[in-house]
Amino acid sequence: MRWVVRVLLISPGSTNVIQMARALLESAGPFTRLIADQGYDANHLRELIAARGAQAVLPSTISRKAYDT
């Protein structure tokens, strides 16, 4: 399988990565899976990804309880 990076967004180092999530999704075009790190583990992001018919491949944070989509 070949991975293709579609979008690269650069922000100031003090910006929390989840703040860039909506812009990332809007810029990405169609996708079936979104792979990201724990910084993107938020219910609202998982819901946005599911609404696009895609799968969120995100490791859960320590504080996360089960999330079903």
C-alpha positions as CSV (number, residue, x, y, z in Angstrom):
1,M,0.0,0.0,0.0
2,R,1.3,3.5,-0.9
3,W,0.5,6.4,1.4
4,V,-0.1,9.8,-0.1
5,V,0.0,13.0,2.0
6,R,-2.7,15.2,0.6
7,V,-2.6,18.2,3.0
8,L,0.2,19.8,5.0
9,L,-0.9,22.6,7.3
10,I,1.7,24.5,9.3
11,S,0.8,26.5,12.4
12,P,2.6,28.3,15.2
13,G,4.0,25.9,17.7
14,S,1.7,27.2,20.4
15,T,-1.4,26.2,18.4
16,N,-3.2,23.1,19.6
17,V,-3.4,20.6,16.7
18,I,-7.1,20.0,17.2
19,Q,-7.7,23.7,16.3
20,M,-6.5,22.8,12.8
21,A,-8.7,19.8,12.3
22,R,-11.6,21.4,10.5
23,A,-9.3,23.1,8.0
24,L,-7.5,19.8,7.5
25,L,-10.7,18.0,6.7
26,E,-12.0,20.7,4.4
27,S,-8.7,20.7,2.5
28,A,-8.3,16.9,2.2
29,G,-10.9,16.1,-0.4
30,P,-12.5,12.7,-0.4
31,F,-11.0,10.0,1.8
32,T,-12.0,6.7,3.4
33,R,-9.7,6.8,6.5
34,L,-8.1,9.6,8.4
35,I,-4.9,8.6,10.3
36,A,-3.7,10.9,13.0
37,D,-2.1,11.0,16.4
38,Q,-3.7,11.4,19.8
39,G,-3.8,15.1,19.5
40,Y,-6.7,14.7,17.1
41,D,-8.7,12.4,19.5
42,A,-11.9,14.4,20.1
43,N,-15.6,13.5,19.8
44,H,-16.4,16.4,17.5
45,L,-13.6,15.4,15.1
46,R,-14.7,11.7,15.1
47,E,-18.2,12.9,14.3
48,L,-17.1,15.1,11.4
49,I,-15.1,12.2,10.0
50,A,-18.0,9.8,10.3
51,A,-20.3,12.3,8.7
52,R,-18.1,12.1,5.6
53,G,-18.5,8.3,5.6
54,A,-14.9,7.8,6.6
55,Q,-13.1,5.9,9.4
56,A,-11.1,7.7,12.1
57,V,-7.9,5.8,12.8
58,L,-6.9,7.7,16.0
59,P,-5.2,6.3,19.1
60,S,-7.3,7.2,22.1
61,T,-6.1,9.5,24.9
62,I,-5.7,8.1,28.3
63,S,-8.8,9.9,29.5
64,R,-11.1,8.6,26.7
65,K,-13.9,6.3,27.6
66,A,-15.2,4.0,24.9
67,Y,-16.3,5.7,21.7
68,D,-18.6,3.9,19.3
69,T,-19.3,5.2,15.7
